[in-house]
């Protein structure tokens, strides 16, 4: 069961989406990746809520 406040690493997001790290950063550069935040140590995190919201936004109407 996922936790809504869970903060995912880029590796975890990529593994879940079955994409490469370079694809994630390409999407991020184009503004097409889920919202993320940069921590003071420079690492990027994506909240579980942001990832779920982003995935829902990609759904097409049937």
N, C-alpha and C positions, 0 to 999 in steps of 0.2 A: 504494500500500500504506500502510495507516495504522500509526502508531506508537502502542503502548499508553500511553506516557507523554506523548503529545501533549496540550497544553492548548489547548482551543478557546475562542474568544471567543463571546459571545452571538450576534453576527452570523453567525459560522460555523455555530453550532448551528441557528439559525433558518433559514439557507439550506439546510442539509442536511435539516431536517425539513419545509421549505416552509411555515413558519409565520411570523407577524409577531412582532416583538419584544414587543408588548403581550400576545400570547398566551403567550409564554414566561413573562413576569412574572406573568401571571394564574395559570398552572400552578404557578409557584414559590410564590406566595402561598397556594395551596391545598395545597401539599405534594405536587404531582403531577408536578413537573419532575425531570429527572435531578439527582443530587447536584452541587453546585457549591461553589466556594470563592472567598472575596473576598480579593483581593490587597491589600497595604498601600496601594496607590494608589487603592483603591476599586473597581477593575475586577473583574468576575466571570469566572471560567474554569470550564470543564467538561472534565474529563479524558476522553480518548477511551474509556478503560476504563469510566468511569461512564456515559457515553452508551450504549455498547454493552450494558452490563449492564441499564440502564434499558429499552432497546428490547427486549431479550430477555424482560424481566419483563412486557412488554405482550402477548406472544404468547398467543393463546388455544389451548387444546387442541382438536384436530380431532375 
